[in-house]
Amino acid sequence: MIIYCDDIRNISAEQLVDFFVGWRKPLTSKQHFKLLSGSTHFVAAIDSETNKVVGFVTALSDGVISSFIPLLEVLPAYERRGIGTTLVSKMLQKLDGITNVDLTCDIPVQSFYERFSMFKSNGMILRK
């Protein structure tokens, strides 16, 4: 069973393994924990049988008008189970009072975000 958590006190770095597949510089478990801790909001999906985090979403926000969802990731073995959909839904509930919710994603996954009434836009990014 998958349970969802948004309290960093219930997560440890040891539960954060196997993420950032295909990244040029994958984060360590300790860096991943720091990332979750430093986010304005996060939701993690935990497999209750293994106690392993199998997905997460993060948001950064000014708490008034703008939020940015920089990361959504589900471990490959757990994809296509509705976990990503649940994570985004829970995050959008947290950001309900925020007028502008932005995210940047690759073209192949744009249709996933359209399910949440998001639409394509133009933007600029800097990646180091």
C-alpha positions as a Markdown table, in Angstrom:
| # | Residue | x | y | z |
|---|---|---|---|---|
| 1 | Met | 0.0 | 0.0 | 0.0 |
| 2 | Ile | 1.2 | 3.5 | -0.7 |
| 3 | Ile | 0.9 | 6.2 | 2.0 |
| 4 | Tyr | 1.5 | 9.9 | 1.5 |
| 5 | Cys | 3.5 | 12.1 | 3.9 |
| 6 | Asp | 4.2 | 15.8 | 4.0 |
| 7 | Asp | 6.1 | 15.9 | 7.3 |
| 8 | Ile | 9.9 | 15.8 | 7.1 |
| 9 | Arg | 10.1 | 14.3 | 10.6 |
| 10 | Asn | 8.6 | 11.1 | 9.1 |
| 11 | Ile | 11.3 | 10.8 | 6.3 |
| 12 | Ser | 14.9 | 9.9 | 6.5 |
| 13 | Ala | 17.7 | 10.1 | 4.0 |
| 14 | Glu | 18.0 | 6.3 | 4.1 |
| 15 | Gln | 14.5 | 6.0 | 2.6 |
| 16 | Leu | 15.5 | 8.2 | -0.4 |
| 17 | Val | 17.3 | 5.8 | -2.8 |
| 18 | Asp | 17.3 | 5.2 | -6.5 |
| 19 | Phe | 16.0 | 8.6 | -7.6 |
| 20 | Phe | 17.2 | 11.0 | -10.3 |
| 21 | Val | 17.6 | 8.2 | -12.9 |
| 22 | Gly | 19.3 | 9.5 | -16.0 |
| 23 | Trp | 20.5 | 12.8 | -14.4 |
| 24 | Arg | 24.0 | 13.9 | -15.3 |
| 25 | Lys | 24.7 | 14.5 | -11.6 |
| 26 | Pro | 22.3 | 12.5 | -9.6 |
| 27 | Leu | 21.7 | 13.7 | -6.0 |
| 28 | Thr | 22.8 | 11.6 | -3.1 |
| 29 | Ser | 20.2 | 10.5 | -0.5 |
| 30 | Lys | 21.5 | 13.2 | 1.9 |
| 31 | Gln | 21.2 | 15.9 | -0.8 |
| 32 | His | 17.7 | 14.6 | -1.6 |
| 33 | Phe | 16.7 | 14.9 | 2.1 |
| 34 | Lys | 18.1 | 18.5 | 2.2 |
| 35 | Leu | 16.1 | 19.3 | -1.0 |
| 36 | Leu | 12.8 | 18.1 | 0.6 |
| 37 | Ser | 13.7 | 19.9 | 3.9 |
| 38 | Gly | 14.3 | 23.2 | 2.0 |
| 39 | Ser | 11.2 | 23.1 | -0.1 |
| 40 | Thr | 8.2 | 25.2 | 0.9 |
| 41 | His | 6.0 | 22.1 | 0.5 |
| 42 | Phe | 6.6 | 18.5 | -0.4 |
| 43 | Val | 4.6 | 15.3 | -0.6 |
| 44 | Ala | 6.3 | 11.9 | -0.5 |
| 45 | Ala | 4.8 | 8.5 | -1.5 |
| 46 | Ile | 6.0 | 5.7 | 0.7 |
| 47 | Asp | 5.6 | 2.0 | 0.1 |
| 48 | Ser | 4.2 | 0.8 | 3.5 |
| 49 | Glu | 5.7 | -2.7 | 3.0 |
| 50 | Thr | 9.3 | -1.6 | 2.4 |
| 51 | Asn | 9.1 | 1.8 | 4.1 |
| 52 | Lys | 10.9 | 3.2 | 1.0 |
| 53 | Val | 10.0 | 6.6 | -0.6 |
| 54 | Val | 8.9 | 5.7 | -4.1 |
| 55 | Gly | 7.8 | 9.2 | -5.3 |
| 56 | Phe | 7.8 | 12.8 | -4.4 |
| 57 | Val | 6.8 | 16.3 | -5.5 |
| 58 | Thr | 8.1 | 19.6 | -4.3 |
| 59 | Ala | 7.0 | 23.2 | -4.4 |
| 60 | Leu | 8.6 | 26.6 | -3.7 |
| 61 | Ser | 6.2 | 29.5 | -3.0 |
| 62 | Asp | 6.0 | 33.0 | -1.7 |
| 63 | Gly | 2.8 | 32.0 | 0.0 |
| 64 | Val | 0.7 | 34.8 | -1.6 |
| 65 | Ile | 0.6 | 34.7 | -5.4 |
| 66 | Ser | 3.3 | 32.5 | -6.9 |
| 67 | Ser | 4.4 | 28.9 | -6.6 |
| 68 | Phe | 6.7 | 26.7 | -8.7 |
| 69 | Ile | 6.7 | 23.0 | -8.8 |
| 70 | Pro | 10.3 | 22.0 | -9.7 |
| 71 | Leu | 10.2 | 18.3 | -9.2 |
| 72 | Leu | 7.9 | 15.3 | -9.5 |
| 73 | Glu | 9.5 | 11.9 | -9.6 |
| 74 | Val | 8.3 | 8.4 | -9.2 |
| 75 | Leu | 10.6 | 5.4 | -9.2 |
| 76 | Pro | 10.5 | 3.5 | -12.5 |
| 77 | Ala | 9.2 | 0.3 | -10.8 |
| 78 | Tyr | 6.2 | 2.3 | -9.4 |
| 79 | Glu | 5.2 | 4.2 | -12.5 |
| 80 | Arg | 1.8 | 3.8 | -14.0 |
| 81 | Arg | 0.1 | 3.2 | -10.7 |
| 82 | Gly | -1.4 | 6.6 | -10.2 |
| 83 | Ile | 1.2 | 7.8 | -7.7 |
| 84 | Gly | 2.3 | 10.8 | -9.8 |
| 85 | Thr | -1.3 | 11.8 | -10.3 |
| 86 | Thr | -2.0 | 11.6 | -6.5 |
| 87 | Leu | 1.2 | 13.5 | -5.7 |
| 88 | Val | 0.4 | 16.4 | -8.0 |
| 89 | Ser | -3.2 | 16.5 | -6.8 |
| 90 | Lys | -2.1 | 16.6 | -3.2 |
| 91 | Met | 0.4 | 19.4 | -4.0 |
| 92 | Leu | -2.2 | 21.4 | -5.9 |
| 93 | Gln | -4.5 | 21.1 | -2.9 |
| 94 | Lys | -1.7 | 22.6 | -0.7 |
| 95 | Leu | -1.3 | 25.5 | -3.2 |
| 96 | Asp | -5.1 | 26.0 | -3.6 |
| 97 | Gly | -5.0 | 29.7 | -2.5 |
| 98 | Ile | -2.0 | 30.5 | -4.8 |
| 99 | Thr | -3.0 | 32.2 | -8.1 |
| 100 | Asn | 0.0 | 31.3 | -10.2 |
| 101 | Val | 1.4 | 27.8 | -10.1 |
| 102 | Asp | 4.2 | 27.3 | -12.7 |
| 103 | Leu | 6.3 | 24.3 | -13.6 |
| 104 | Thr | 8.7 | 23.4 | -16.4 |
| 105 | Cys | 8.6 | 20.0 | -18.0 |
| 106 | Asp | 9.7 | 18.1 | -21.0 |
| 107 | Ile | 7.3 | 18.0 | -24.0 |
| 108 | Pro | 6.5 | 14.3 | -23.7 |
| 109 | Val | 5.0 | 14.8 | -20.3 |
| 110 | Gln | 3.0 | 18.0 | -21.0 |
| 111 | Ser | -0.2 | 16.0 | -21.6 |
| 112 | Phe | 0.2 | 14.6 | -18.0 |
| 113 | Tyr | 0.0 | 18.1 | -16.6 |
| 114 | Glu | -2.9 | 19.1 | -18.8 |
| 115 | Arg | -5.0 | 16.7 | -16.7 |
| 116 | Phe | -4.7 | 19.3 | -13.9 |
| 117 | Ser | -6.0 | 22.2 | -16.1 |
| 118 | Met | -2.4 | 23.4 | -16.7 |
| 119 | Phe | -1.6 | 24.7 | -20.1 |
| 120 | Lys | 1.5 | 25.2 | -22.2 |
| 121 | Ser | 3.3 | 28.5 | -22.0 |
| 122 | Asn | 6.6 | 30.0 | -23.0 |
| 123 | Gly | 9.4 | 30.6 | -20.5 |
| 124 | Met | 13.1 | 30.9 | -20.0 |
| 125 | Ile | 15.4 | 28.7 | -17.9 |
| 126 | Leu | 19.0 | 28.5 | -17.0 |
| 127 | Arg | 20.4 | 25.1 | -16.3 |
| 128 | Lys | 24.0 | 24.7 | -15.0 |
